[in-house]
Amino acid sequence: MKKFKFYLSFLAAFALLFTSCSKDEDSSTTGSEMASLSFGAIVEDLAANATTKQSDVGDMPACSDDVAAYVEIVLMQGTTEVVGTTADPYRVDLVSGQVFTKEDAALELTPGTYSLDHFSVYNAAGDLLWLAPKGGVLAQFVDNPLPLTINLGAGVKKYVDVSVICYDDRDVNQYGYQFFELDLNYAFEFCFFANYCTPEGRHYPARYSVDISIDGTSLYTGVVNNVGRDNNGDLFADPVCFALPDLAQYGDNEEYIDYTLTLLDWTEQEDAYGDVDPIVISGSLSRAEIMANFDGADNVEYEHVRFGCE
């Protein structure tokens, strides 16, 4: 087994801190006051935790001596992405020589309950150093894996500790992430568009859901396309696009990405096709099949799927 160096937790750093804005002591807090949010990273002592917990990890993640420079986050409120997105997490710089974030205007927020759904720490060169697990086998080694609930009161400046684990080149599912949440540099864009034909032969744009997996590991589940009526009064259905991994261990013609499209009812708009018996279309994709949908470097043709049509 390799000999790894582990970082001890910064025990005294970044305690939760509440400070009120300047005001008379007898004045009440109003809902219009903003709250300020900052984050600190605590690197978990995996060597100690591993002696008390059973896992399928094998060798623990190796730590780097590089200096942390910034973090990337995704902050949610309910199902809405408030700061950053899964496809494009928000960068917040760290205070020089420290592992807590600088003040950032994007983290001046209205009071309420938020959820931290992504937290990763990078060096100045953009190399991933530490990652807050949000599932997978490594989540057992931290006290508070993501998503982390954050309650923000009016007028407070809140520091939130985030437990992180050193990152090395291993299956990101062990951290509870999927490939596209950490690195889109080696991903394809692939889009589906679908029609539905009624038993009478009338064609409609289709409302449908998509599931995508690799070797039984889910990448996307239950993604539903957007449908509606346009300004001309016509029914429309948008295509749905995905980032799919270009995995070197599979040959160009080896199908490794499995997909399932399921026809859904469309009852929201008058003259839509209404309730239907579900129709399922499944298939698999290889690198060559995905690349065949590219028209030049950037333009991607939709994979046109037809439910109930010859």
Secondary structure, 3 states (H helix, E strand, C coil): CCCCCCCCCCCCCCCCCCCCCCCCCCCCCCCCCCEEEEEEEEECCHHHHHCCCCCCCCCCCCCCCCCEEEEEEEEEECCEEEECCCCCCEEEEECCCCCEECCCHHHEECCEEEEEEEEEEEECCCCEEEECCCCCHHHHHCCCCCCEEEEECCCCEEEEEEEEEECCCCCHHHHCCCHHHHCCCCEEEEEEEEEEECCCCCEEECCEEEEEEECCEEEEEEEECCEEECCCCCEEECCEEEEEECCCCCCCCCCCEEEEEEECCECCCCCCCECCCCCEEEEEECHHHHHCCEECCCEECCEEEEECCC
